[in-house]
Each structure stands twice: as structure tokens, then as C-alpha cells.
Amino acid sequence: MVDTNKDEDVQAQIKAEYDRGAELKAFDDTKAGVKGLVNSGVTEIPRIFHHPSDNLEENFVLGDSQLSIPVIDLGGLTTEKLAKRKEIVERVREASENWGFFQIVNHGIPESVLEEMKDGVRRFYEQATEVKKEYTPENLRSRWFITATLICIAEFQRIGGTRLCVIWLLILQTLKICLYHAGM
């Protein structure tokens, strides 16, 4: 017969000794990210990435799920029809609130630019950890604010008050700044 109280005591002791917050902070302080872990030759997945089965939803399904990422067509954004523009803005708001992400189609960005961005991101993450540390949010905070403010003002004026594209531009601008300072 198995003494379940003893098993529960052992589990409680393990949980008490594990300080997830401290481990997360230590991981974040390295600024190396997951790629840094891989490069360091870890042989086991660190506990901070483990999710106990009692925290997972019972109905979590992989594979034949009917879920689909929201797709937003920006093709009508430049139209003079205010109703179409409002519809696009509403879809972005809804997808952001309910999903946190979405796919954009007909955005007008050439495929070559998108591929160049992916290559730039790849090159950035292949750099030494010390180089990447310069671009952590803490180190970019002052530059980010200035860049974000200028882009918001310029984009707001250029497209007559529609702020829809600002986030995308912020991402592109920040990537350009990072790549420029990294000599790429």
C-alpha cells in the first residue's frame, strides 16, 4: 500500500524549495534568451519552462483543432470609404483583445522586404550575447520613446488620423535601429 500522505509531503517540499520567480529573474538577467541556453549546451529543459499538468486546460487539443488565426485584409485601408476603414480598425481591435495576434494580408509590403527582415532578425539572434544585451528593453527605453513618438506623430498626420499602421511601423523602425547599431 502506498502512503499518499508521504507522496504529497514530498511534492509540497519540492514546490516549497523551488522559487520560480527567482529562476525567471536569473534567466532574464542573463539576457541570453532560449538561444543562449541552447548555445550553452543545456541537456535538460529548465524548470521555468515546465507547466504542471494540473495547470493545463482539460480540453487542450493539438492537431485537428478548428482554431484559425484571425486574418485582417488591409486592402481597404486606403479607401475613401470611412465605413470600410472603421471595419478594419474594429477587426484589429477585436483580434488584439481576443487573440493577442493576427495575420495581415494585402499590407503592401513587398515579399523581398519581409524576407530581408527575417534574415536581419536571424543575423541579430546569431550574434554574441554581449552584443544582444545592448538591445534589451532596459537599454533601448530612451531611444524607443523618441522613435515611437516621432513615428506616431508622422503616421497620424500622413494617413489622416488612422493609427492602425503605427505598431507595424514601430516594429520595423526598431528592427532597423537594432540592425543599424549592430552594423548590419
N, C-alpha and C positions, 0 to 999 in steps of 0.2 A: 504494500500500500504506500502511495506517495504522499508525503506530508506537504499539502498545498500551502499551508501557512509558511513553511520554511522557504518554498519557492517564491512566494510573494515577498517575504522579508529580503531575500537576495535581490530581487528585482528592485525593490524600494531602495536598497542600499546602493545599487548601481546607479539608479536615477539621481540619488542624493549626491553622489560623488561626481557626477557629470555636470559641468557648468557650460551649457550650450552657448550662452551669451558670451562667456569669456573666450570660448573657442572661435565663435564667429568674429569677435573683435580681433583676436590674434590673426585669423585668416585675412581679415580685411586690412589689418596693419601691414601685412607683407606686401600688399599691392601687386602681388604676383598673379592673382586670379587662378582659375582652374588650369589654364595652360602652364602656369608656374608650377602647380602641383605635378602635372604630368612630366614636365621637364626635370623636376627634382627626383623622379623615379619612384614615386609612391607605389606601394604594392597593394594597398587596401584603400577603399573609398573612406575618407574621413567621416566621422560620426555626424558632423554638421550637415551632411548631405543625406543622411538616413531619415526616413519618415516612418515612424512606428505604424504598424498595420491598424492599430486602433484609431489612428487619425485619418485614415483613408476613408473616403466615402464607400459605402457598400455597393453602390451601383456604378462604380468606376469601371468603364469599359474601354478597351482598346480595340482597334480593328474596324469592325463593321458598324461603327458609330454613325449616326445620321447627322452629326455636327458638321457645320461648314463655317468657315471664316467669313465674316461679312465682307462683301465686295462693294466698293463705292466707285462709281463711274464719275470722274471729274470732267468728262467731255462737255457737260452743260454749264460748267462754272463760268465760262467767259461769255455766256449768252446774255442778252439784254433782258431776258425774262426773269424778273425778280423771283417768281414762284419757283422756278427750277433751281436757282441758286439757294433759296431758302430750304428746298427739299434736300439738296446735297449737304448743306450745313447741318440740318436735322439728322441726317443719316450718320454723319461723322460724330455728332454729339451722342446719338444713341449707341453706336458701336463702341465709342470710347467709354461710356458709362457701363454698358452691359458686358463688354468683352475685354476692353483694355487695349485692343489692337484691331486692325482691319487691313484689307488689301485694297490698294488703289489702282484703278485701271484708267486708261486714257488721260494720263497726267502730263503727257507731252515731253517727258524726259527720255532722250534717246537711249536705246539699249547700250550703246557704247559707253555712255556716261555711267550707267548703272554698273556695268562690268568693271569700269575703271574704279568706281567706289569700292566694290567688293575686293578688288586687288589691293587697293590702298589700305583697307581695313586689315586684310590678311598680312600685308607687309608690316603694318603697325604692330599687330599682335605677335609677330615673329621677332620683334626687337628684344633686346635685353630688358629685364625687369627694371633696372635702374633708369633707363630711358623712358619707359612707360609710366613710371611713378610721377614724372613731371606733369602728366596729363590727367591725374586723378582729379575728381571734382574739387577737392580742397585746394589744389594748386591752380585750377583754372577758374575758380569762382569769380575773381575780379574781371578777367578777360571775358568770361561768359556773359556777365551782366551787361557790359558795354556792347558786345556784339549783339546780344539778344535785343537790347533796347533799340539800337540803330536799325536792325532788320525789321523789327515790329513797326517802327515808325515809317520806314521806307515802303514796306509792303502794304501797310494800311493805306497810305496815300496812293500808291500805284494802282491798286485794284479797287479803289472806291470804298474802302471800309471793310471788305471781306477779309477776315483774319484766317481763313481756312488753310492757306498755304504756309503760314508763318512757321509752324512746327517743323514742316519738311525743310524749309529754308534754314532753320536753326540747326538742324541735324547736318545738312550739307555744309553750312558755314563752319560749324565746329569741327567737322571732319577735315575741311580744308585747312583750318588753323593748325590742327594737330599734325597733319601731313606736312605743312609748310615748316613748322618748327622741328619736325623730325628729319627735315632735309629730303623729303620725297617729292 
